Amino acid sequence: MKTVIVYQSHTGFTEQYAKWLADVLGCSCQPLKQISGAKLREYDRVIFGGWIMGNMIMGLDKLRTMAVPYAVFAVGSTPPYDEVIAKIKEQNKMEDTPLFYMEGGFRFERLSFPQKILLKALKKSTAKKENRSRQEDFLVQILGTSFDHSGKEQLAELIEYCADNES
C-alpha cells in the first residue's frame, strides 16, 4: 500500500512523530500546508498527525476536506489519561477512524507573547479551582515550563495497526 504521513505541528513534537513513523513505515511525510487533495488521492493510506489544543486535533478538519484518514495520531502535552483520550475522540468525531494518542511535550519558548500570556492566565485560574481533574493538576504543574515526554516507543500501537492492516 502506498502510504503518506501528513501532519500539522506547532512546536515540533507532532513533526518528530510523523518523521519517526514515516521512517519506520518507509513512506513519505508531508506537512498539511504543503500537500493538496489531488496529491493525497495518489495514496492508498493517509495517516494524519495533529497537535492538541482544547481537545481538538489541529488540522484534522482541513485534512478531512481532502481525504479520509486511514488513522490519526494526536500529540498532546498531558499524559495519556483515559478521560483525556475519550474527550479527544468525542470532540473530533473519531467513531470510525482509529485514534492513537502520543504524549509530546511543551516548548514554552516557541510560543508567541500572546500565547504565553493566555497560558499563564489559564494556569492561574486553574490553580484556584477546587476539585481539579488529573489533567488540570498536570496543567497547573507544567504550564509555563518546557519539557519533552516524546519517544519512539509511543508509536508501537500505530505501527502494529498499520502492519496488521497491510492489505
Secondary structure, DSSP 4 states (H G I P E B T S, - for coil): --EEEEEE-SSSHHHHHHHHHHHHHT-EEEEGGG--HHHHTT-SEEEEEEEEETTEETTHHHHHTT---SEEEEEESS---HHHHHHHHHHTT-SSS-EEEEE-EE-GGGS-HHHHHHHHHHHHHHHH-SS--HHHHHHHHHTTS-EE---GGGGHHHHHHHHHT--
